[in-house]
């Protein structure tokens, strides 16, 4: 069972590069997914991370950022068995 950041999807955006469609309506999962992705991006491209974080903070751009990040991941139906 995931705890902490893993419980809200952090590990999926950072390590797994998966997005679980069954959790797409859970704001905690989406937030964790985005934060994990941004951290991973920042390891290689700090400027890209900063740009995406600024966009993510703009409520009007949240969907755009989420779609950009999901495009880099494998979309899976349902939810992970660990959550």
C-alpha positions as CSV (number, residue, x, y, z in Angstrom):
1,X,0.0,0.0,0.0
2,X,1.4,3.4,-0.9
3,X,1.7,6.0,1.8
4,X,2.5,9.7,1.7
5,X,3.1,11.1,-1.8
6,X,2.8,7.7,-3.4
7,X,-0.8,7.5,-2.1
8,X,-1.7,10.6,-4.1
9,X,-0.1,9.4,-7.4
10,X,3.3,10.9,-7.0
11,X,5.1,7.7,-7.8
12,X,3.1,7.3,-11.0
13,X,4.1,10.6,-12.4
14,X,7.7,10.2,-11.3
15,X,8.7,6.6,-11.6
16,X,6.0,4.7,-13.5
17,X,5.2,7.1,-16.2
18,X,1.6,5.9,-16.2
19,X,-1.6,7.8,-15.9
20,X,-4.6,5.8,-14.5
21,X,-7.8,7.0,-16.1
22,X,-9.8,5.5,-13.2
23,X,-8.3,8.1,-10.9
24,X,-8.5,11.1,-13.3
25,X,-11.3,12.6,-11.2
26,X,-9.4,12.4,-7.9
27,X,-7.8,15.8,-7.4
28,X,-5.2,14.3,-5.0
29,X,-4.1,11.8,-7.6
30,X,-3.9,14.4,-10.4
31,X,-1.9,16.8,-8.1
32,X,0.5,14.0,-7.2
33,X,0.8,12.9,-10.8
34,X,1.6,16.4,-12.0
35,X,4.1,17.1,-9.2
36,X,5.9,13.8,-9.9
37,X,6.1,14.6,-13.6
38,X,7.4,18.1,-12.9
39,X,10.0,16.8,-10.6
40,X,11.1,14.3,-13.2
41,X,11.3,16.9,-15.9
42,X,13.2,19.3,-13.6
43,X,16.0,16.7,-13.3
44,X,16.9,17.2,-16.9
45,X,15.2,20.5,-18.0
46,X,14.8,23.0,-15.2
47,X,13.5,25.7,-17.5
48,X,10.8,23.4,-18.7
49,X,9.8,22.5,-15.2
50,X,9.6,26.2,-14.2
51,X,7.5,27.0,-17.2
52,X,5.1,24.2,-16.6
53,X,4.8,25.0,-12.9
54,X,3.9,28.6,-13.7
55,X,1.2,27.3,-16.1
56,X,0.0,24.8,-13.6
57,X,-0.6,27.5,-11.0
58,X,-2.9,29.3,-13.5
59,X,-6.3,27.5,-13.1
60,X,-7.2,28.3,-16.7
61,X,-4.1,26.3,-17.9
62,X,-4.3,23.3,-15.6
63,X,-6.0,21.1,-18.2
64,X,-3.4,22.1,-20.8
65,X,-0.5,21.1,-18.5
66,X,-2.2,17.8,-17.6
67,X,-2.7,16.9,-21.2
68,X,1.0,17.7,-22.0
69,X,2.1,15.5,-19.2
70,X,-0.3,12.7,-20.0
71,X,0.9,12.7,-23.6
72,X,4.3,11.5,-22.3
73,X,2.8,8.6,-20.3
74,X,1.1,5.4,-20.9
75,X,-2.7,5.7,-20.2
76,X,-4.1,2.8,-18.3
77,X,-7.8,2.1,-17.5
78,X,-8.9,1.6,-14.0
79,X,-6.6,2.2,-11.1
80,X,-3.4,0.6,-9.8
81,X,-3.9,-2.4,-7.6
82,X,-1.8,-0.8,-4.9
83,X,-4.2,2.1,-4.3
